[in-house]
Amino acid sequence: MPESKPRKSVAMRKRKTNPEAKPQKVKGPANRRWVPPVFITVGLLGVAWLVTYYVAGQYIPFMTELGNWNILIGMGGMAAAFGIATLWT
């Protein structure tokens, strides 16, 4: 019994009908020169918040009211900085 011919996919048929078509070039990411300054600023603000809380937090009224939420704010700033750093290409 003779073997059947393999079927050609739709993409192969389209490629044969229009051989002039070239794949579109994909542009690289947009200009990301803003990432390093923002990364450094947000990270340092998180560190500064924690240092201020531990050194002088008892003398600053709003930091006293926040209590242990100050730790979350400082660590959140540092975590956000690392999240921003992932955009740096």
N, CA, C and O atoms as CSV, one atom per row, in Angstrom:
chain,resi,resn,atom,element,x,y,z
A,1,MET,N,N,0.846,-1.162,0.000
A,1,MET,CA,C,0.000,0.000,0.000
A,1,MET,C,C,0.901,1.238,0.000
A,1,MET,O,O,1.838,1.303,0.796
A,2,PRO,N,N,0.649,2.214,-0.863
A,2,PRO,CA,C,1.487,3.412,-0.923
A,2,PRO,C,C,1.251,4.309,0.291
A,2,PRO,O,O,0.157,4.348,0.855
A,3,GLU,N,N,2.318,5.035,0.680
A,3,GLU,CA,C,2.203,5.959,1.810
A,3,GLU,C,C,1.485,7.223,1.352
A,3,GLU,O,O,1.631,7.673,0.216
A,4,SER,N,N,0.704,7.779,2.278
A,4,SER,CA,C,0.012,9.023,1.950
A,4,SER,C,C,0.971,10.196,2.075
A,4,SER,O,O,1.937,10.158,2.837
A,5,LYS,N,N,0.685,11.225,1.318
A,5,LYS,CA,C,1.520,12.423,1.373
A,5,LYS,C,C,1.193,13.196,2.650
A,5,LYS,O,O,0.031,13.279,3.046
A,6,PRO,N,N,2.219,13.764,3.296
A,6,PRO,CA,C,1.936,14.537,4.510
A,6,PRO,C,C,1.205,15.830,4.167
A,6,PRO,O,O,1.428,16.435,3.119
A,7,ARG,N,N,0.342,16.226,5.064
A,7,ARG,CA,C,-0.422,17.464,4.852
A,7,ARG,C,C,0.459,18.665,5.164
A,7,ARG,O,O,1.289,18.638,6.073
A,8,LYS,N,N,0.259,19.690,4.402
A,8,LYS,CA,C,1.011,20.915,4.642
A,8,LYS,C,C,0.193,21.814,5.559
A,8,LYS,O,O,-1.025,21.929,5.421
A,9,SER,N,N,0.876,22.438,6.483
A,9,SER,CA,C,0.170,23.304,7.418
A,9,SER,C,C,-0.271,24.587,6.724
A,9,SER,O,O,0.192,24.914,5.632
A,10,VAL,N,N,-1.156,25.290,7.370
A,10,VAL,CA,C,-1.672,26.545,6.821
A,10,VAL,C,C,-0.539,27.560,6.680
A,10,VAL,O,O,-0.497,28.313,5.707
A,11,ALA,N,N,0.372,27.581,7.641
A,11,ALA,CA,C,1.487,28.527,7.584
A,11,ALA,C,C,2.381,28.245,6.382
A,11,ALA,O,O,2.848,29.175,5.724
A,12,MET,N,N,2.618,26.988,6.099
A,12,MET,CA,C,3.451,26.636,4.945
A,12,MET,C,C,2.780,27.066,3.648
A,12,MET,O,O,3.445,27.565,2.740
A,13,ARG,N,N,1.451,26.873,3.555
A,13,ARG,CA,C,0.742,27.280,2.341
A,13,ARG,C,C,0.792,28.797,2.163
A,13,ARG,O,O,0.969,29.286,1.047
A,14,LYS,N,N,0.640,29.532,3.242
A,14,LYS,CA,C,0.687,30.990,3.145
A,14,LYS,C,C,2.080,31.459,2.745
A,14,LYS,O,O,2.222,32.397,1.961
A,15,ARG,N,N,3.095,30.815,3.278
A,15,ARG,CA,C,4.458,31.188,2.958
A,15,ARG,C,C,4.749,30.967,1.475
A,15,ARG,O,O,5.452,31.759,0.849
A,16,LYS,N,N,4.205,29.886,0.922
A,16,LYS,CA,C,4.432,29.623,-0.494
A,16,LYS,C,C,3.669,30.591,-1.378
A,16,LYS,O,O,4.157,30.962,-2.445
A,17,THR,N,N,2.484,31.009,-0.958
A,17,THR,CA,C,1.695,31.916,-1.783
A,17,THR,C,C,2.272,33.321,-1.768
A,17,THR,O,O,2.115,34.053,-2.745
A,18,ASN,N,N,2.937,33.723,-0.688
A,18,ASN,CA,C,3.479,35.074,-0.582
A,18,ASN,C,C,4.938,34.993,-0.123
A,18,ASN,O,O,5.222,35.257,1.045
A,19,PRO,N,N,5.858,34.637,-1.004
A,19,PRO,CA,C,7.254,34.495,-0.579
A,19,PRO,C,C,7.935,35.833,-0.297
A,19,PRO,O,O,9.002,35.857,0.318
A,20,GLU,N,N,7.346,36.937,-0.731
A,20,GLU,CA,C,7.946,38.254,-0.514
A,20,GLU,C,C,7.761,38.739,0.918
A,20,GLU,O,O,8.498,39.615,1.370
A,21,ALA,N,N,6.806,38.196,1.623
A,21,ALA,CA,C,6.518,38.667,2.978
A,21,ALA,C,C,7.688,38.333,3.908
A,21,ALA,O,O,8.137,37.190,3.985
A,22,LYS,N,N,8.162,39.354,4.604
A,22,LYS,CA,C,9.249,39.175,5.560
A,22,LYS,C,C,8.681,39.377,6.962
A,22,LYS,O,O,7.747,40.157,7.150
A,23,PRO,N,N,9.234,38.688,7.925
A,23,PRO,CA,C,8.741,38.884,9.292
A,23,PRO,C,C,9.021,40.310,9.764
A,23,PRO,O,O,10.028,40.918,9.403
A,24,GLN,N,N,8.110,40.821,10.574
A,24,GLN,CA,C,8.247,42.170,11.111
A,24,GLN,C,C,9.346,42.200,12.159
A,24,GLN,O,O,9.469,41.273,12.959
A,25,LYS,N,N,10.142,43.256,12.159
A,25,LYS,CA,C,11.172,43.422,13.177
A,25,LYS,C,C,10.526,43.974,14.441
A,25,LYS,O,O,9.692,44.878,14.387
A,26,VAL,N,N,10.919,43.425,15.555
A,26,VAL,CA,C,10.391,43.866,16.834
A,26,VAL,C,C,11.345,44.891,17.422
A,26,VAL,O,O,12.551,44.663,17.510
A,27,LYS,N,N,10.784,46.022,17.822
A,27,LYS,CA,C,11.615,47.061,18.427
A,27,LYS,C,C,12.016,46.656,19.835
A,27,LYS,O,O,11.290,45.933,20.517
A,28,GLY,N,N,13.162,47.124,20.257
A,28,GLY,CA,C,13.639,46.866,21.606
A,28,GLY,C,C,12.827,47.665,22.612
A,28,GLY,O,O,11.951,48.438,22.223
A,29,PRO,N,N,13.103,47.491,23.895
A,29,PRO,CA,C,12.362,48.223,24.909
A,29,PRO,C,C,12.603,49.731,24.781
A,29,PRO,O,O,13.621,50.178,24.253
A,30,ALA,N,N,11.652,50.478,25.273
A,30,ALA,CA,C,11.748,51.933,25.221
A,30,ALA,C,C,12.959,52.400,26.038
A,30,ALA,O,O,13.581,51.622,26.761
A,31,ASN,N,N,13.261,53.654,25.906
A,31,ASN,CA,C,14.386,54.227,26.636
A,31,ASN,C,C,14.140,54.109,28.138
A,31,ASN,O,O,13.138,54.609,28.649
A,32,ARG,N,N,15.038,53.459,28.827
A,32,ARG,CA,C,14.867,53.221,30.259
A,32,ARG,C,C,15.963,53.889,31.076
A,32,ARG,O,O,16.455,53.318,32.050
A,33,ARG,N,N,16.339,55.082,30.684
A,33,ARG,CA,C,17.380,55.793,31.422
A,33,ARG,C,C,16.887,56.253,32.783
A,33,ARG,O,O,17.694,56.635,33.631
A,34,TRP,N,N,15.578,56.226,33.011
A,34,TRP,CA,C,15.009,56.664,34.276
A,34,TRP,C,C,15.151,55.608,35.369
A,34,TRP,O,O,15.028,55.929,36.551
A,35,VAL,N,N,15.404,54.366,34.999
A,35,VAL,CA,C,15.384,53.276,35.978
A,35,VAL,C,C,16.481,53.411,37.048
A,35,VAL,O,O,16.154,53.332,38.232
A,36,PRO,N,N,17.761,53.610,36.699
A,36,PRO,CA,C,18.778,53.688,37.768
A,36,PRO,C,C,18.535,54.790,38.797
A,36,PRO,O,O,18.651,54.523,39.993
A,37,PRO,N,N,18.201,56.026,38.385
A,37,PRO,CA,C,17.964,57.038,39.420
A,37,PRO,C,C,16.769,56.721,40.319
A,37,PRO,O,O,16.815,56.957,41.526
A,38,VAL,N,N,15.697,56.184,39.726
A,38,VAL,CA,C,14.513,55.856,40.528
A,38,VAL,C,C,14.815,54.680,41.453
A,38,VAL,O,O,14.410,54.680,42.615
A,39,PHE,N,N,15.523,53.685,40.939
A,39,PHE,CA,C,15.907,52.515,41.746
A,39,PHE,C,C,16.718,52.947,42.965
A,39,PHE,O,O,16.437,52.524,44.086
A,40,ILE,N,N,17.713,53.782,42.744
A,40,ILE,CA,C,18.574,54.233,43.836
A,40,ILE,C,C,17.794,55.099,44.821
A,40,ILE,O,O,17.938,54.946,46.034
A,41,THR,N,N,16.967,56.008,44.301
A,41,THR,CA,C,16.205,56.912,45.165
A,41,THR,C,C,15.230,56.149,46.059
A,41,THR,O,O,15.187,56.376,47.268
A,42,VAL,N,N,14.452,55.251,45.470
A,42,VAL,CA,C,13.462,54.506,46.257
A,42,VAL,C,C,14.151,53.608,47.283
A,42,VAL,O,O,13.694,53.493,48.420
A,43,GLY,N,N,15.251,52.972,46.879
A,43,GLY,CA,C,15.983,52.122,47.824
A,43,GLY,C,C,16.550,52.908,48.986
A,43,GLY,O,O,16.456,52.482,50.137
A,44,LEU,N,N,17.137,54.053,48.689
A,44,LEU,CA,C,17.701,54.874,49.766
A,44,LEU,C,C,16.620,55.462,50.663
A,44,LEU,O,O,16.836,55.628,51.864
A,45,LEU,N,N,15.466,55.777,50.100
A,45,LEU,CA,C,14.361,56.265,50.934
A,45,LEU,C,C,13.895,55.173,51.901
A,45,LEU,O,O,13.588,55.458,53.059
A,46,GLY,N,N,13.842,53.933,51.429
A,46,GLY,CA,C,13.476,52.829,52.321
A,46,GLY,C,C,14.479,52.646,53.441
A,46,GLY,O,O,14.101,52.465,54.598
A,47,VAL,N,N,15.752,52.693,53.099
A,47,VAL,CA,C,16.800,52.553,54.118
A,47,VAL,C,C,16.767,53.737,55.079
A,47,VAL,O,O,16.885,53.557,56.291
A,48,ALA,N,N,16.610,54.937,54.547
A,48,ALA,CA,C,16.561,56.135,55.394
A,48,ALA,C,C,15.364,56.081,56.351
A,48,ALA,O,O,15.462,56.497,57.505
A,49,TRP,N,N,14.222,55.558,55.852
A,49,TRP,CA,C,13.039,55.443,56.714
A,49,TRP,C,C,13.325,54.510,57.882
A,49,TRP,O,O,12.988,54.818,59.025
A,50,LEU,N,N,13.944,53.377,57.597
A,50,LEU,CA,C,14.245,52.427,58.675
A,50,LEU,C,C,15.261,52.988,59.664
A,50,LEU,O,O,15.096,52.839,60.875
A,51,VAL,N,N,16.301,53.629,59.159
A,51,VAL,CA,C,17.319,54.200,60.041
A,51,VAL,C,C,16.702,55.276,60.921
A,51,VAL,O,O,16.974,55.339,62.120
A,52,THR,N,N,15.866,56.128,60.319
A,52,THR,CA,C,15.209,57.181,61.091
A,52,THR,C,C,14.296,56.583,62.154
A,52,THR,O,O,14.242,57.073,63.282
A,53,TYR,N,N,13.585,55.530,61.792
A,53,TYR,CA,C,12.683,54.885,62.757
A,53,TYR,C,C,13.452,54.304,63.938
A,53,TYR,O,O,13.047,54.462,65.090
A,54,TYR,N,N,14.559,53.636,63.648
A,54,TYR,CA,C,15.306,53.014,64.729
A,54,TYR,C,C,16.089,54.015,65.569
A,54,TYR,O,O,16.267,53.812,66.770
A,55,VAL,N,N,16.557,55.092,64.946
A,55,VAL,CA,C,17.379,56.057,65.687
A,55,VAL,C,C,16.520,57.091,66.410
A,55,VAL,O,O,16.739,57.358,67.592
A,56,ALA,N,N,15.542,57.676,65.711
A,56,ALA,CA,C,14.791,58.782,66.297
A,56,ALA,C,C,13.284,58.588,66.224
A,56,ALA,O,O,12.536,59.550,66.394
A,57,GLY,N,N,12.824,57.375,65.976
A,57,GLY,CA,C,11.396,57.125,65.826
A,57,GLY,C,C,10.582,57.463,67.048
A,57,GLY,O,O,9.418,57.846,66.924
A,58,GLN,N,N,11.158,57.332,68.225
A,58,GLN,CA,C,10.415,57.621,69.451
A,58,GLN,C,C,10.172,59.114,69.649
A,58,GLN,O,O,9.308,59.504,70.434
A,59,TYR,N,N,10.932,59.952,68.939
A,59,TYR,CA,C,10.772,61.400,69.074
A,59,TYR,C,C,9.910,62.008,67.972
A,59,TYR,O,O,9.575,63.191,68.036
A,60,ILE,N,N,9.551,61.225,66.972
A,60,ILE,CA,C,8.743,61.708,65.850
A,60,ILE,C,C,7.324,61.185,66.050
A,60,ILE,O,O,7.091,59.977,66.031
A,61,PRO,N,N,6.359,62.125,66.246
A,61,PRO,CA,C,4.997,61.693,66.616
A,61,PRO,C,C,4.335,60.724,65.625
A,61,PRO,O,O,3.765,59.720,66.053
A,62,PHE,N,N,4.394,60.993,64.338
A,62,PHE,CA,C,3.691,60.114,63.400
A,62,PHE,C,C,4.359,58.750,63.291
A,62,PHE,O,O,3.691,57.763,62.983
A,63,MET,N,N,5.657,58.675,63.537
A,63,MET,CA,C,6.327,57.373,63.518
A,63,MET,C,C,5.956,56.564,64.752
A,63,MET,O,O,5.856,55.339,64.688
A,64,THR,N,N,5.755,57.237,65.859
A,64,THR,CA,C,5.327,56.542,67.070
A,64,THR,C,C,3.938,55.953,66.874
A,64,THR,O,O,3.664,54.837,67.316
A,65,GLU,N,N,3.048,56.713,66.201
A,65,GLU,CA,C,1.695,56.229,65.953
A,65,GLU,C,C,1.683,55.036,64.997
A,65,GLU,O,O,0.855,54.136,65.136
A,66,LEU,N,N,2.595,55.029,64.034
A,66,LEU,CA,C,2.640,53.921,63.077
A,66,LEU,C,C,3.148,52.630,63.702
A,66,LEU,O,O,2.768,51.539,63.277
A,67,GLY,N,N,3.992,52.748,64.693
A,67,GLY,CA,C,4.505,51.562,65.374
A,67,GLY,C,C,5.328,50.683,64.447
A,67,GLY,O,O,6.216,51.170,63.748
A,68,ASN,N,N,5.035,49.388,64.442
A,68,ASN,CA,C,5.805,48.446,63.634
A,68,ASN,C,C,5.502,48.542,62.137
A,68,ASN,O,O,6.182,47.903,61.334
A,69,TRP,N,N,4.510,49.316,61.756
A,69,TRP,CA,C,4.249,49.527,60.328
A,69,TRP,C,C,5.412,50.251,59.664
A,69,TRP,O,O,5.573,50.188,58.445
A,70,ASN,N,N,6.225,50.940,60.465
A,70,ASN,CA,C,7.414,51.605,59.922
A,70,ASN,C,C,8.368,50.602,59.270
A,70,ASN,O,O,9.009,50.910,58.265
A,71,ILE,N,N,8.456,49.416,59.843
A,71,ILE,CA,C,9.326,48.381,59.270
A,71,ILE,C,C,8.798,47.968,57.901
A,71,ILE,O,O,9.565,47.799,56.954
A,72,LEU,N,N,7.476,47.807,57.809
A,72,LEU,CA,C,6.874,47.441,56.529
A,72,LEU,C,C,7.078,48.539,55.493
A,72,LEU,O,O,7.321,48.246,54.322
A,73,ILE,N,N,6.983,49.780,55.901
A,73,ILE,CA,C,7.179,50.898,54.973
A,73,ILE,C,C,8.615,50.905,54.453
A,73,ILE,O,O,8.838,51.031,53.249
A,74,GLY,N,N,9.586,50.772,55.351
A,74,GLY,CA,C,10.990,50.769,54.939
A,74,GLY,C,C,11.342,49.580,54.067
A,74,GLY,O,O,11.991,49.737,53.033
A,75,MET,N,N,10.915,48.384,54.477
A,75,MET,CA,C,11.190,47.188,53.673
A,75,MET,C,C,10.425,47.231,52.360
A,75,MET,O,O,10.919,46.752,51.340
A,76,GLY,N,N,9.227,47.800,52.373
A,76,GLY,CA,C,8.456,47.943,51.140
A,76,GLY,C,C,9.157,48.853,50.144
A,76,GLY,O,O,9.126,48.606,48.939
A,77,GLY,N,N,9.791,49.908,50.650
A,77,GLY,CA,C,10.569,50.783,49.767
A,77,GLY,C,C,11.744,50.056,49.142
A,77,GLY,O,O,12.027,50.218,47.955
A,78,MET,N,N,12.418,49.263,49.938
A,78,MET,CA,C,13.558,48.514,49.401
A,78,MET,C,C,13.099,47.427,48.420
A,78,MET,O,O,13.753,47.194,47.403
A,79,ALA,N,N,11.987,46.771,48.721
A,79,ALA,CA,C,11.452,45.756,47.806
A,79,ALA,C,C,10.995,46.401,46.506
A,79,ALA,O,O,11.195,45.837,45.430
A,80,ALA,N,N,10.384,47.574,46.597
A,80,ALA,CA,C,9.968,48.283,45.386
A,80,ALA,C,C,11.181,48.665,44.547
A,80,ALA,O,O,11.125,48.634,43.318
A,81,ALA,N,N,12.274,49.024,45.208
A,81,ALA,CA,C,13.499,49.367,44.475
A,81,ALA,C,C,14.010,48.172,43.685
A,81,ALA,O,O,14.417,48.318,42.532
A,82,PHE,N,N,13.993,47.003,44.288
A,82,PHE,CA,C,14.442,45.820,43.558
A,82,PHE,C,C,13.475,45.451,42.447
A,82,PHE,O,O,13.890,44.933,41.411
A,83,GLY,N,N,12.201,45.708,42.649
A,83,GLY,CA,C,11.225,45.498,41.578
A,83,GLY,C,C,11.476,46.435,40.412
A,83,GLY,O,O,11.347,46.037,39.255
A,84,ILE,N,N,11.829,47.665,40.705
A,84,ILE,CA,C,12.149,48.630,39.661
A,84,ILE,C,C,13.434,48.231,38.961
A,84,ILE,O,O,13.572,48.432,37.754
A,85,ALA,N,N,14.368,47.670,39.700
A,85,ALA,CA,C,15.656,47.266,39.097
A,85,ALA,C,C,15.481,46.187,38.046
A,85,ALA,O,O,16.323,46.055,37.157
A,86,THR,N,N,14.401,45.406,38.126
A,86,THR,CA,C,14.194,44.373,37.114
A,86,THR,C,C,13.843,44.961,35.760
A,86,THR,O,O,13.913,44.261,34.750
A,87,LEU,N,N,13.469,46.226,35.717
A,87,LEU,CA,C,13.155,46.886,34.447
A,87,LEU,C,C,14.402,47.364,33.730
A,87,LEU,O,O,14.337,47.734,32.558
A,88,TRP,N,N,15.522,47.363,34.406
A,88,TRP,CA,C,16.756,47.904,33.858
A,88,TRP,C,C,17.334,46.917,32.847
A,88,TRP,O,O,17.678,45.789,33.202
A,89,THR,N,N,17.439,47.337,31.603
A,89,THR,CA,C,17.984,46.462,30.572
A,89,THR,C,C,19.241,47.026,29.981
A,89,THR,O,O,19.836,46.414,29.094
